[in-house]
């Protein structure tokens, strides 16, 4: 079976490995940290130093009038002049201008190193972070209090590298060393660095971060996991403190507006889960007992359950061998007089072939409800998924691209359907009253959850780019590995690569579950692709499994794809697969 239409030179791999979106991520994240004006917000935006305690606190607007801090900075400048890369006078005016220049710089930021008591005991910064090579440099690493907190400078560098890799996604991190101060040099020796550049005596001027090749993963590399930045921490803290009474829907309203604009719909309704959103959509379309809803065989069970909840019968369509999404031909062949809707699923962040599906649905006067649970930002021929049908539902479950632990979003551009679904979403009541007009449900999202999702949404493009980069790492690392094919995007799609997945040749000499077990022993977590769900026992009508869905469900695997995954981890996974499959 051909499970891909692309080779390892496809659009995903060929795109700039450090595109404009990453540069924008640097600007946005640095600016967000620098604009802090409340003490309560400052520590929500800090980077914890977990070994000794303490934190890296961004130098921001809040510090502008802090005279005591300025005096400390002047003192450190005088005491450790050789460690500074810029020629700044060791005066209050000189240091104040230095701080102001750092504050204004879009590609630089300075963090104060604070101890367990919150006292500033040093500083460390990032500079030169906007360029075409995906580089950033750590400099101005100074510990200003003699003998305090041994090892804290080393861990400050490590924490800053970890933060940068997970939040702004550079390709290369270098560390500049100036002068010959012993304390400034010793902590670098504790890290894994490759020397690069000229030397002065025994002191390298520049060292490039080069993580060691992983021989055996010490901890399991998980299949999924979110990236949580200072933005999400700040929003959720604000919502927890003040998001009640008159501000009870502050983040909900912001999320509704920004989400609808991002997807390209008129309305967005935050829900407690994606399953609830699908349930509401089916109900609002007037679908009930005796009706049929066509869903793909390969999906999470919630897609079909949303029809069952409303008394309708799910009818299972086959999937395409390249996209793994609903096959329009199979969909059309299943339409009967009882068919009232179709629910295409944008599986694992890859879009269904929406132009053909929409044309068939219009021809037969069917509702279209997109299950876009894992597909925020996915595009079909340049148009975002979720903006095609009568409704679309998205998920913010903890493994998805955007997370709130649990949560979802229902979107539509249809005024009448919006009014209907809004009533059902709000227990069937007249807005602003306690008068109930019909049986409804309580599928509302909390303001606190909305704050977390809003922060995620505002970073969605950069996280999508990271997911696509992770896929490109797999494409490169698995090149030539026998018996497997990656799920490349189709020519008409822009996948967000929520999951990087492989199809295992049935004749490989190892079963799908056997490969998963072998990887698990090497601390590599995987997930099986959804089985053909028509085989579940609870459906009201027994249906024959569709051939492509059956084969993909039996032979495919989701590889680790979390947005914070590191390149060396993907290299390790690829090496493990090469060793396992190369022996067959």
VOFILO-636292 format. One record per residue (C-alpha): z, x, y; residue in three letters. Coordinates in steps of 0.5 Angstrom, whole numbers, padded with zeros to 4 digits, always signed. Last residue first. Example, Ala and Ser with C-alpha at 12.3 -4.5 7.8 and 13.67 -1.06 7.14 Angstrom:
! residues 2
+0014+0027-0002SER
+0016+0025-0009ALA
***
This chain:
! residues 584
+0020+0030-0016UNK
+0023+0036-0013UNK
+0020+0036-0006UNK
+0023+0029-0005UNK
+0031+0031-0005UNK
+0030+0038-0002UNK
+0025+0035+0004UNK
+0030+0029+0004UNK
+0035+0033+0006UNK
+0031+0038+0011UNK
+0029+0031+0014UNK
+0037+0029+0015UNK
+0039+0036+0017UNK
+0033+0036+0023UNK
+0035+0029+0025UNK
+0042+0032+0026UNK
+0040+0038+0030UNK
+0036+0033+0034UNK
+0042+0030+0036UNK
+0043+0022+0035UNK
+0047+0019+0041UNK
+0042+0013+0041UNK
+0043+0011+0033UNK
+0037+0012+0029UNK
+0040+0014+0022UNK
+0034+0012+0017UNK
+0033+0005+0015UNK
+0030+0005+0008UNK
+0024+0001+0005UNK
+0022+0000-0003UNK
+0025-0006-0005UNK
+0024-0010+0002UNK
+0017-0007+0003UNK
+0015-0009-0004UNK
+0018-0016-0003UNK
+0015-0017+0004UNK
+0008-0015+0002UNK
+0008-0020-0004UNK
+0011-0026-0002UNK
+0017-0029-0006UNK
+0015-0036-0009UNK
+0019-0042-0006UNK
+0025-0046-0008UNK
+0027-0051-0003UNK
+0033-0053+0000UNK
+0035-0046+0001UNK
+0042-0043-0002UNK
+0040-0039-0008UNK
+0037-0033-0004UNK
+0030-0031-0006UNK
+0026-0033+0000UNK
+0030-0027+0004UNK
+0025-0022+0002UNK
+0030-0016+0002UNK
+0032-0013+0009UNK
+0031-0006+0009UNK
+0036-0002+0006UNK
+0041+0002+0010UNK
+0042+0009+0011UNK
+0048+0014+0012UNK
+0047+0022+0011UNK
+0053+0025+0008UNK
+0050+0029+0003UNK
+0052+0025-0002UNK
+0050+0019+0002UNK
+0043+0022+0002UNK
+0043+0022-0006UNK
+0045+0015-0006UNK
+0040+0013-0001UNK
+0034+0016-0006UNK
+0037+0013-0012UNK
+0037+0006-0008UNK
+0030+0007-0007UNK
+0028+0009-0014UNK
+0026+0016-0015UNK
+0020+0019-0019UNK
+0015+0017-0013UNK
+0011+0012-0016UNK
+0014+0006-0012UNK
+0012+0010-0006UNK
+0018+0010-0001UNK
+0017+0007+0006UNK
+0021+0010+0012UNK
+0025+0007+0017UNK
+0026+0009+0024UNK
+0031+0003+0027UNK
+0031+0001+0034UNK
+0024+0004+0035UNK
+0023+0001+0042UNK
+0016-0001+0039UNK
+0010-0001+0044UNK
+0005-0005+0040UNK
-0003-0006+0040UNK
-0004+0001+0036UNK
+0001-0001+0031UNK
+0008+0003+0031UNK
+0009+0008+0026UNK
+0014+0006+0020UNK
+0014+0013+0017UNK
+0011+0014+0010UNK
+0014+0017+0004UNK
+0012+0020-0003UNK
+0011+0027-0001UNK
+0014+0031+0006UNK
+0008+0033+0009UNK
+0011+0032+0016UNK
+0018+0029+0015UNK
+0021+0034+0021UNK
+0015+0032+0026UNK
+0015+0024+0025UNK
+0023+0024+0025UNK
+0023+0028+0031UNK
+0018+0023+0034UNK
+0023+0017+0032UNK
+0029+0020+0036UNK
+0024+0021+0042UNK
+0023+0014+0041UNK
+0030+0012+0041UNK
+0031+0017+0047UNK
+0026+0013+0051UNK
+0029+0006+0049UNK
+0036+0009+0052UNK
+0033+0011+0058UNK
+0030+0004+0059UNK
+0036+0001+0057UNK
+0041+0004+0062UNK
+0042-0002+0067UNK
+0042-0007+0061UNK
+0048-0003+0058UNK
+0052-0004+0064UNK
+0050-0011+0064UNK
+0052-0011+0057UNK
+0059-0009+0058UNK
+0060-0013+0064UNK
+0057-0019+0060UNK
+0063-0018+0055UNK
+0068-0018+0060UNK
+0065-0025+0063UNK
+0065-0028+0056UNK
+0059-0031+0053UNK
+0059-0038+0051UNK
+0057-0041+0044UNK
+0061-0047+0045UNK
+0057-0053+0042UNK
+0054-0059+0043UNK
+0055-0067+0041UNK
+0052-0071+0047UNK
+0054-0074+0054UNK
+0061-0071+0055UNK
+0064-0072+0062UNK
+0069-0066+0063UNK
+0066-0065+0070UNK
+0062-0059+0073UNK
+0056-0060+0069UNK
+0055-0066+0065UNK
+0058-0064+0058UNK
+0054-0063+0052UNK
+0059-0058+0049UNK
+0056-0053+0054UNK
+0051-0049+0050UNK
+0048-0056+0049UNK
+0047-0058+0056UNK
+0044-0051+0058UNK
+0039-0052+0052UNK
+0037-0059+0055UNK
+0036-0057+0062UNK
+0033-0050+0060UNK
+0028-0054+0055UNK
+0026-0058+0061UNK
+0025-0052+0066UNK
+0021-0048+0061UNK
+0021-0041+0062UNK
+0026-0039+0057UNK
+0031-0034+0055UNK
+0037-0034+0050UNK
+0042-0028+0050UNK
+0047-0025+0045UNK
+0054-0023+0044UNK
+0058-0019+0039UNK
+0061-0012+0040UNK
+0058-0012+0047UNK
+0052-0008+0045UNK
+0045-0006+0048UNK
+0040-0003+0043UNK
+0043-0006+0037UNK
+0049-0004+0032UNK
+0055-0007+0036UNK
+0052-0014+0036UNK
+0048-0015+0043UNK
+0043-0019+0040UNK
+0037-0023+0043UNK
+0034-0030+0043UNK
+0027-0032+0045UNK
+0025-0039+0047UNK
+0018-0043+0049UNK
+0015-0037+0047UNK
+0011-0031+0050UNK
+0017-0028+0054UNK
+0021-0025+0049UNK
+0017-0019+0048UNK
+0015-0015+0054UNK
+0008-0016+0056UNK
+0004-0009+0055UNK
+0000-0011+0049UNK
+0006-0013+0046UNK
+0012-0009+0048UNK
+0019-0008+0046UNK
+0024-0008+0052UNK
+0030-0011+0048UNK
+0027-0012+0041UNK
+0033-0012+0036UNK
+0035-0020+0036UNK
+0028-0021+0039UNK
+0027-0028+0034UNK
+0022-0031+0038UNK
+0022-0039+0038UNK
+0015-0042+0038UNK
+0014-0049+0038UNK
+0008-0052+0035UNK
+0002-0056+0037UNK
-0002-0054+0032UNK
-0007-0050+0036UNK
-0002-0048+0041UNK
+0002-0045+0035UNK
-0005-0041+0032UNK
-0006-0038+0039UNK
+0001-0036+0040UNK
+0001-0033+0033UNK
-0005-0029+0034UNK
-0003-0027+0041UNK
+0004-0025+0039UNK
+0002-0020+0033UNK
+0010-0019+0032UNK
+0013-0013+0036UNK
+0017-0007+0033UNK
+0024-0007+0035UNK
+0027-0007+0028UNK
+0023-0013+0027UNK
+0020-0017+0032UNK
+0021-0024+0029UNK
+0017-0029+0029UNK
+0020-0036+0029UNK
+0015-0042+0028UNK
+0016-0049+0030UNK
+0015-0056+0028UNK
+0012-0056+0021UNK
+0012-0063+0018UNK
+0005-0064+0018UNK
+0004-0058+0014UNK
+0003-0050+0017UNK
+0004-0045+0011UNK
-0003-0042+0011UNK
-0003-0041+0019UNK
+0004-0037+0018UNK
+0000-0033+0012UNK
-0006-0031+0017UNK
-0001-0029+0023UNK
+0003-0024+0018UNK
+0010-0024+0021UNK
+0013-0017+0022UNK
+0013-0011+0018UNK
+0008-0008+0023UNK
+0003-0004+0018UNK
+0004-0008+0012UNK
+0004-0015+0015UNK
+0009-0020+0013UNK
+0009-0026+0009UNK
+0011-0033+0011UNK
+0017-0037+0009UNK
+0019-0044+0010UNK
+0025-0046+0013UNK
+0028-0053+0012UNK
+0031-0057+0018UNK
+0038-0060+0018UNK
+0040-0057+0025UNK
+0044-0051+0022UNK
+0038-0050+0016UNK
+0033-0048+0022UNK
+0038-0043+0025UNK
+0040-0041+0018UNK
+0032-0038+0017UNK
+0033-0033+0023UNK
+0040-0032+0021UNK
+0038-0029+0015UNK
+0036-0022+0018UNK
+0029-0022+0017UNK
+0023-0020+0012UNK
+0021-0027+0009UNK
+0018-0029+0016UNK
+0020-0036+0019UNK
+0016-0042+0019UNK
+0020-0048+0021UNK
+0020-0055+0017UNK
+0022-0062+0019UNK
+0025-0067+0015UNK
+0032-0067+0018UNK
+0032-0064+0025UNK
+0028-0060+0030UNK
+0029-0063+0037UNK
+0027-0057+0041UNK
+0034-0056+0044UNK
+0036-0056+0037UNK
+0032-0050+0035UNK
+0034-0046+0041UNK
+0041-0048+0040UNK
+0041-0045+0033UNK
+0037-0039+0035UNK
+0042-0037+0041UNK
+0048-0038+0036UNK
+0045-0033+0032UNK
+0044-0028+0037UNK
+0052-0029+0039UNK
+0057-0031+0044UNK
+0051-0033+0049UNK
+0049-0031+0055UNK
+0043-0036+0058UNK
+0037-0033+0061UNK
+0032-0037+0065UNK
+0025-0036+0069UNK
+0023-0031+0064UNK
+0020-0024+0065UNK
+0024-0020+0060UNK
+0027-0015+0066UNK
+0028-0021+0071UNK
+0031-0026+0066UNK
+0036-0020+0064UNK
+0037-0018+0071UNK
+0039-0026+0073UNK
+0043-0027+0067UNK
+0047-0021+0067UNK
+0049-0022+0075UNK
+0051-0029+0073UNK
+0055-0027+0067UNK
+0058-0021+0071UNK
+0061-0025+0077UNK
+0063-0031+0072UNK
+0070-0031+0073UNK
+0070-0028+0080UNK
+0074-0034+0083UNK
+0079-0035+0077UNK
+0078-0029+0073UNK
+0074-0022+0073UNK
+0079-0018+0077UNK
+0082-0013+0072UNK
+0079-0014+0066UNK
+0072-0015+0070UNK
+0073-0009+0074UNK
+0075-0005+0068UNK
+0069-0007+0064UNK
+0064-0005+0070UNK
+0067+0002+0070UNK
+0067+0003+0063UNK
+0060+0001+0062UNK
+0057+0005+0068UNK
+0061+0011+0066UNK
+0057+0011+0060UNK
+0057+0008+0053UNK
+0051+0010+0048UNK
+0051+0006+0042UNK
+0051+0007+0034UNK
+0047+0006+0028UNK
+0045+0009+0021UNK
+0051+0014+0021UNK
+0051+0021+0020UNK
+0057+0022+0015UNK
+0062+0028+0017UNK
+0062+0035+0015UNK
+0054+0035+0015UNK
+0052+0041+0010UNK
+0048+0047+0013UNK
+0047+0044+0020UNK
+0043+0049+0024UNK
+0047+0052+0029UNK
+0047+0049+0036UNK
+0043+0053+0041UNK
+0046+0052+0048UNK
+0042+0057+0053UNK
+0046+0063+0056UNK
+0044+0066+0063UNK
+0047+0072+0066UNK
+0049+0076+0060UNK
+0055+0081+0061UNK
+0055+0087+0057UNK
+0052+0091+0063UNK
+0048+0086+0067UNK
+0044+0083+0062UNK
+0037+0079+0063UNK
+0035+0073+0060UNK
+0037+0069+0054UNK
+0043+0069+0049UNK
+0043+0064+0044UNK
+0050+0060+0045UNK
+0054+0057+0040UNK
+0061+0057+0043UNK
+0067+0061+0043UNK
+0064+0067+0046UNK
+0063+0063+0052UNK
+0070+0062+0053UNK
+0071+0070+0054UNK
+0066+0070+0060UNK
+0070+0067+0065UNK
+0077+0069+0063UNK
+0074+0076+0063UNK
+0071+0076+0070UNK
+0065+0080+0070UNK
+0061+0077+0075UNK
+0056+0071+0074UNK
+0055+0067+0068UNK
+0050+0061+0068UNK
+0050+0056+0062UNK
+0044+0053+0060UNK
+0042+0046+0057UNK
+0036+0045+0054UNK
+0033+0038+0052UNK
+0037+0034+0057UNK
+0039+0027+0054UNK
+0042+0024+0061UNK
+0048+0020+0057UNK
+0049+0023+0050UNK
+0047+0030+0051UNK
+0050+0031+0058UNK
+0057+0028+0055UNK
+0057+0033+0049UNK
+0055+0039+0054UNK
+0060+0037+0059UNK
+0065+0036+0053UNK
+0064+0043+0051UNK
+0064+0046+0057UNK
+0071+0043+0059UNK
+0073+0045+0052UNK
+0072+0052+0054UNK
+0075+0052+0060UNK
+0081+0048+0057UNK
+0082+0054+0052UNK
+0089+0056+0055UNK
+0092+0050+0059UNK
+0095+0054+0065UNK
+0095+0062+0065UNK
+0093+0062+0072UNK
+0091+0056+0076UNK
+0084+0056+0079UNK
+0080+0055+0072UNK
+0073+0056+0075UNK
+0066+0054+0072UNK
+0061+0054+0078UNK
+0055+0053+0073UNK
+0052+0049+0067UNK
+0045+0049+0068UNK
+0040+0043+0066UNK
+0033+0043+0063UNK
+0029+0037+0061UNK
+0022+0042+0062UNK
+0019+0038+0067UNK
+0025+0038+0072UNK
+0031+0034+0075UNK
+0038+0037+0072UNK
+0038+0044+0077UNK
+0045+0043+0077UNK
+0051+0041+0073UNK
+0058+0043+0075UNK
+0065+0045+0073UNK
+0072+0045+0077UNK
+0079+0048+0077UNK
+0086+0046+0076UNK
+0086+0039+0079UNK
+0092+0035+0078UNK
+0092+0029+0074UNK
+0099+0030+0070UNK
+0095+0031+0064UNK
+0091+0037+0067UNK
+0085+0035+0072UNK
+0078+0039+0072UNK
+0074+0037+0078UNK
+0067+0035+0076UNK
+0061+0037+0081UNK
+0054+0034+0080UNK
+0047+0037+0081UNK
+0040+0034+0081UNK
+0040+0029+0086UNK
+0044+0033+0091UNK
+0047+0030+0097UNK
+0054+0031+0094UNK
+0053+0038+0092UNK
+0051+0039+0099UNK
+0057+0036+0102UNK
+0061+0040+0097UNK
+0058+0046+0100UNK
+0059+0044+0107UNK
+0066+0043+0106UNK
+0067+0050+0102UNK
+0064+0053+0109UNK
+0068+0049+0114UNK
+0074+0050+0110UNK
+0073+0057+0109UNK
+0071+0062+0104UNK
+0064+0062+0106UNK
+0059+0060+0101UNK
+0054+0065+0098UNK
+0052+0061+0092UNK
+0052+0063+0085UNK
+0060+0063+0085UNK
+0064+0067+0080UNK
+0064+0073+0084UNK
+0068+0069+0089UNK
+0074+0068+0085UNK
+0080+0068+0089UNK
+0077+0066+0096UNK
+0073+0060+0093UNK
+0079+0058+0089UNK
+0083+0058+0095UNK
+0078+0054+0099UNK
+0077+0049+0093UNK
+0085+0048+0093UNK
+0085+0047+0101UNK
+0080+0042+0100UNK
+0084+0038+0095UNK
+0090+0038+0099UNK
+0085+0035+0105UNK
+0083+0029+0101UNK
+0078+0026+0106UNK
+0072+0026+0102UNK
+0075+0026+0096UNK
+0074+0018+0095UNK
+0066+0019+0096UNK
+0066+0023+0090UNK
+0067+0030+0086UNK
+0067+0027+0078UNK
+0073+0028+0074UNK
+0073+0032+0068UNK
+0079+0030+0064UNK
+0086+0032+0062UNK
+0088+0032+0054UNK
+0089+0038+0051UNK
+0084+0037+0045UNK
+0081+0030+0048UNK
+0078+0033+0055UNK
+0076+0026+0057UNK
+0070+0025+0062UNK
+0072+0021+0068UNK
+0068+0015+0070UNK
+0074+0010+0068UNK
+0078+0015+0072UNK
+0075+0014+0078UNK
+0075+0007+0078UNK
+0082+0006+0079UNK
+0082+0011+0085UNK
+0077+0007+0088UNK
+0071+0010+0092UNK
+0066+0012+0087UNK
+0059+0013+0090UNK
+0059+0020+0086UNK
+0059+0017+0079UNK
+0053+0012+0080UNK
+0049+0018+0084UNK
+0050+0022+0078UNK
+0048+0017+0073UNK
+0042+0014+0077UNK
+0039+0021+0079UNK
+0040+0024+0072UNK
+0037+0017+0069UNK
+0031+0017+0073UNK
+0029+0024+0071UNK
+0030+0021+0064UNK
+0025+0016+0066UNK
+0020+0021+0069UNK
+0018+0024+0062UNK
+0022+0029+0058UNK
+0018+0029+0051UNK
+0012+0027+0055UNK
+0008+0022+0050UNK
+0004+0025+0044UNK
+0010+0023+0039UNK
+0010+0016+0040UNK
+0003+0015+0042UNK
+0001+0018+0035UNK
+0000+0025+0033UNK
+0004+0024+0026UNK
-0001+0020+0024UNK
-0002+0012+0025UNK
-0004+0006+0022UNK
+0002+0006+0017UNK
+0005+0002+0011UNK
-0002+0003+0007UNK
+0000+0000+0000UNK
***
